[in-house]
Amino acid sequence: MKQYVGLDVSQKETSICIVDEAGRPLYQGRVKSDPGVLAAVVAKKAPNAERVGLETGAMSSWLWHELKRTGLPVVCIDARHAHAALSVRMNKSDENDARGLAELVRVGWYREVAVKSEESQAARSILVCRSRLVRIRRDLENQMRSMLKECGMLFPRAVGGQFQRRVSDLIADGHALGPILLPLLSVHEQTCGELEKIDRTIRHLAREDETTRRLMTVPGIGVVTALTFRHTIDDPTRFQNATKVGAYLGLTPRRKQSGEMDVTGKVSRWGDRLLRTYLFEAASVLLHRTKRWCALKAWGLRIAKRSGMKKAQVAVARKLAIILHCIWVDGTEFEWGKQPA
């Protein structure tokens, strides 16, 4: 007899529900949110487990990998689909949610989420940390620049060590802002130092990965964007075709259709925000800074002339995602082409 298991995971405890092929509950309980404990309970109570389902969440990736190692047929379910199914229940509880998840994996009415590999998870953590440090550095620089501006002290754009030297020169002669800005400068210096260490790690990861090096042949795509794309997508074969990548990253317009009404809205902005931001920046670099001619830039400039630069940047960002996916799958590099006479 086949069994189906639902796991409603929280930080300390996990509710477990096991049902048979007919949906009859065989076991319901609560155990510690530990992979070893969960695997032992499932092995004892559901020796013929067909599927073990859990929702996407903060701990889902870790639990998925650990339970997979024990040989359990675990699937990770999109939390939005699970919520749509579970929200029709009158009473909300962890036990009821576990029962609902068990029913979902039994009838197969769910969308399985592709869980990132542990390698990609680690690389993503480094990239997210870098993004946070860049924001901290930018906020510190804006704060100090604003305080100096209030005292009539202005200086041109500067970042990192150059910014520190300019501020230090301005407050060197016993300025009243000195005692206030020195702690901020100290934090800024430490942030820049840690950011340099992470940048070295990212460059090393890019050099060691052949796919990332090929992605960097695309104009506008640098080390950070290429590595972010590589470890956000993780497995390019999970997309039916390259155009699906744009929708996955929230770079396609929303559609609202009902009866005679059919409205195409703005881009959905679903999916990974970090990669979407980097692709938009790459599109801006391609359209504004890249001097060499290529068909992609010419196409983007035609859209900008017709519909405005912002729409052109979104369109080029979506096209960049498609090109990067094709290069990854085909094992090729970007071809610039020749400008028509």
KESE-965167 format. One record per atom (N, C-alpha, C): x, y negated, z. Coordinates in steps of 0.2 Angstrom, whole numbers, plus 5000, padded with zeros to 4 digits. Each point is the difference from the previous one (the first is absolute). Layout:
% residues N
XYZ...
% end
This chain:
% residues 341
500450065000499649945000500449945000499949954995500449945000499849955005500449965003499949955004500249934998499749955002500249934998500049965006500649965000500249965007500049934998499749965005500049935000500349975006500549964999500449975005499949925000499749985006499949935001500649975004500549974998500649985003500049945004500250005006500149935003500750015003500249945004500750005002500250065005499650015004500150055006499750074998499450004998499650064999499750014993499950064998499750014994499450055001499449984997499450045001500150054994499850065001500050064995499450035000499750014993499450044999500250054995499750065001500150054995499350034998499950004994499450034997500150064995499550044999500150054996499749984993500050054995499849984993499249985000499650015005499349985000500049945004500549975002500049945004499850015008500050065002499850015007500749995004499949965006500649985004500350075003500650015000500350055003500449985006500349945000500449985006500049925000500049975005500049935001500449985006500549965000500449985006500449944999500449995005500449945000500750025002500649994997500650015002500549944999500650015002500549955000500249994992500149944998500249984993500750024999500150065000500750034999500050054995500450004994499950054995500150075002500450025005500150065003499450035003499749965004499450025004499450014995499949954995499550004995500150074996500650014998500150064996499850065003500250015007499950065004499250015001499649945001499350015001499750024993500249974995499750024993500250084999500650025001500250064999499650055004499849985006499750055004499250004999499749944999499350004999499850004993500449994995499950004993500550044996500150065001500650044997499950004992499449994997499950004993499849934998500349955002499849934999500149994992499549984997500149984993500249934999499849955004500249934999500049975007500549965002500049965006500049934998499549965002499949934997500249955006500349944998500149955004500049934996499749955003500049934997500749974999500049954996500649964999500049965006500649985003500149965006500749995001500149975006500749995002500450065001499750055003500450065001499950064995499649994995499850054995500650034996500549954998500550034996500550045004500149985006500450045005499750075001499450005002499650065001500050054994499849974994500050034994500650044999500649975000500650034999500250065005499849985006500250055006499550064999499449994999499550064999500250044994500249974994500250034994500650055001500449985005500650045001499850075004499449995003499850065004499650054995499949984994499650044995499349994999499749955004499349985000499849974993499450014998499849974993499749935002500449965002499749935002499949954995499549975000499849944995499949945003500249944997499949945003499549964996499549985004499349984996500149925001499849974994499949925000499549985005500249965005499649985005499449964998500049974994499449964998499550054998500250064997499550054998499750035006500550025005499750035006499649955004500149945000499649955004499350004996500050004993499350004997499650065002500350065000499650065002499850005007500549985005499950005007499549955003500049944996499649945003499250025000499850054996499350015000499850045006500450025004499850045006499849955006499550025003499749955005500549985006500350065002500549995006500750004998500449955002500750004999500450035006500450054999500550035005500550034996500650025004500550034997499850074998499650035004499850074999499650004994499549964999499649994994500449994994500549965000500449984995500450064997500350045005500350064999499650054996499450015003499550044996499849984993500049934999499949974994500550024995500749995002500550024996500150074998499850045005500050074998499550024995499449975000499550004995500249984993500449945000500249974994500550054997500550035003500550054997499650064998499550025004499650064998499749994993499649954999499649994994500549974994500649975002500449974995499849934998499649975004499849934998500549955003500649994997500549965003500549994994500449945001500549994996500750015004500450044998500650015003500549954999500449985005500549944999500650044999500449974996500750024999500549975005500250055005500449975005500750004998500449945001500649994998500550055003500650014996500550055003500349965006500450045004500349975006500649954997500350024995500549954997499749944998499550004997499649934998499849975006499750035005499849975006500649965003500550035000500649975004500249944996500150014993500249944996499449945000499450025000499549955001500149965007500250045005500049965007500649954999500550024997500649954999499849944996499650014994499749954996499549955004499650035004499549965004500449965005500550035003500449965005500449944997500250014994500349954996499549944999499450024998499549954998499949965006499950035006499949975006500549955002500750024999500549965002500149944995499850014994500049944995499449955003499550035002499549955002500249965006500350045005500349975006500549944998500450024996500549954998499749944997499550014995499749944997499649965005499650035005499749965005500449965004500650035002500549965004500349944996500150014994500349954996499549944999499350024999499549954999499949965006500050045006499949965006500649955002500650024998500649965002500049944995499850014993500049954995499449955002499550025003499449965002500249955005500450035005500249965006500549954998500450024996500549954997499749954996499550014996499749954996499649955004499850025006499649955004500549955003500750025000500549955002500349974994499750004994500349974994500650034997500150075002500650034997499850054995500249994994499850044994500650034997499950064997500650034996499750054995500350014995499750044994499950085003499750034995499950075002500650045001500050045006500550055001499750065004500450055000499850075003500550035003499950035006500550045003500649965003500650024999500649975002500049934998499949984994500049934998499549965004499450025002499549975004500349985007500350065003500349995006500649945000500450004995500549955000499749934999499549994996499749944999499749975007499650045003499749985006500549995006500550045000500649995005500349934999500149984993500349944999499649945002499350014999499649945002499949995007500150055004499949995008500750015003500549994996500750015004500249945004499849944999500249955004499549985006499950055004499649995006499349984999499750024994499349984999499550035005499449975001499550025005499750064998500050024994499750074998500550055001500649995001500550055001499850065005499949985006499850055005499450044998499549974996499450044998500250044994500449984995500150044994500550055001500550005005500550055000499750075002499550015004499750065001499750034994499749964996499750024994500550024995500649965000500650024995500350065002500050025007500350065002499650064998499349995000499650064998500050004992500049954997500150004993500650034997500649995004500650034998500050085001499750025005499950075002499650034995499449974998499650024995500350014993500449954998500450014994500550055000500350015005500550065001499650074999499550015004499650064999499750014993499849944997499850014993500550024995500649985001500650024996500150075000500050035007500150075001499550044996499349985000499550044997500149994992500249944998500149994993500650054997500550015004500550054998499750075000499650025005499750065000499650014994499649954998499550014994500450004994500649974999500450004994500350075000500250035005500350075000499550054998499449995003499450054998499949994992500049944998499949994992500550034996500750005002500550024996500050085000499850035006499950075000499450034997499649964998499450034996499949984993500150054996500049994993499349974997499550025003499349974998500049935001500249985006500049925002500549974995500550024998500549974995499749994994499650054997499649994994499549955000499650005006499549955001500349925000500650005002500349935000500249974993499950054995500249974993499449964998499450005003499549964998500149925002499949964996500149935001499649975006500349975005499649975006500050055006500250064998500050055006500750015003500049985006500750015004500050065004500550005005500150065004499450015004499849955004499450005005499450034996499849964995499450024996500050074998500650024997500150074997499950055005500349995006500050055005499350005004499749955000499350005003499650034995500049994994499650044995500150085001500750015000500250075000499750045006500049975006499850035006499349995002499649954997499349995001499650054996500250014993499750054996500250075002500650015001500350065003499950064995499450014998499950064995499749974994500349994994499649974994499550054997500150065001499650054997499350005003499949975005499350005003499549954997500349964995499549964996499950034993499450004998499850034994500449974994500049935000500449964995500249945003500549974997500349945003499649945001499450004997499549945001499750005007500050065003499750015007500449975005500749994999500449975005499849935001499849964995499749935001499450005005499650044999499450015004500250025007500550045001500250035006500349945004500349954997500449955003499549935001499450014998499549945001500149954995500350024994500149954994499550004995499550035001499450004995499449975003499649974995499449965003499550045003499649985004499450035003499550004995499550055000499450004996499450015004499549964999499450015004499450014995499750064999499550014995499450035003499549974998499350035002499549984996499750054996499449984996500349964994499749944999500249964995500649955002500250005006500649965002500650045000500549974997500750035000500549945000500350005006500449945002500850035001500449974996500750015001500349955005500350025005500249955005500849995000500349985006500749995000500350075002500750005000500350065001499850035007500050065001499850035006500449995006500750004999500549995005500050065005499850054998500050065004500750034999500250055004500650045000500549965004500750014998500549985004500249934998499949965005500149925000500749994998500550035003500749984999500250014993499950064997500250014993499649964996499449985001499649964996500349935000500249975005500449945001500650004996500450055001500650014996499950004992499550034998499950014993499849934997499649965004499849934998500649965000500450005005500649965000500550024994500050074998500450024994499749974994499350004999499749974995500249934999500049965005500249935000500749994998500450045002500750004998500150014993499650054997500050024993499849944996499449975002499749954996500449935000500349995006500349935001500850004999500350055002500850005001500350044995499750064997500350044996500149974993500649994997500149964994500050044994500250075001500050044994499350024998499950014994499350014997499950075001499350025001499850075000499249994999499750064998499350004998499649985006500250035006499649995006499949935002500649964999500049935002499649964995500050024993499749964995499250015001499850065002499350025001499849965006500450005006499849965005499949924999500449984996500049924998499449994996499850054996499449994996499450005004499950045005499550005005500049935004500649985002500049945004499849944996500150004994499849944995499250014999499750065001499350004999499650005006500350035006499650005006500349975006500649984999500349975006500650055003500549965003500650045002499850055006499549995004499950045006499750074997499550004995499850064997500550034996500449974997500650034997500450045004500249975006500450035005499750075003499450005001499650065002500050054995499949984993500050044995500750044999500549955000500750034999500250045006499849995006500150045006499750074999499450004997499750074999500350034995500249974994500450034995500750035002500349965005500650025003500050075004499450005003499950075004499950054995499749994995499950054995500650024996500449954999500750024997500450045004500149985007500450035005499850075000499350025000499850065001500250044994499949984994500250034994500850024999500449955002500750015001500250055004499650005006500250065005499850074997499450004997499850074998500450024994500149954995500450024994500750015001500349975005500750015001500449954996499749954998500349954995500249935003500249954997500249945002499649954996500049945003499649944996500349984994499650004994500349974994499849934998500549965000499849934999499749984993500250044995499749984993500349944997499849994994500349944996499449954999500249945000499549944999499850004993499450004998499850004993500249944997500250004994500349944996499449954999
% end
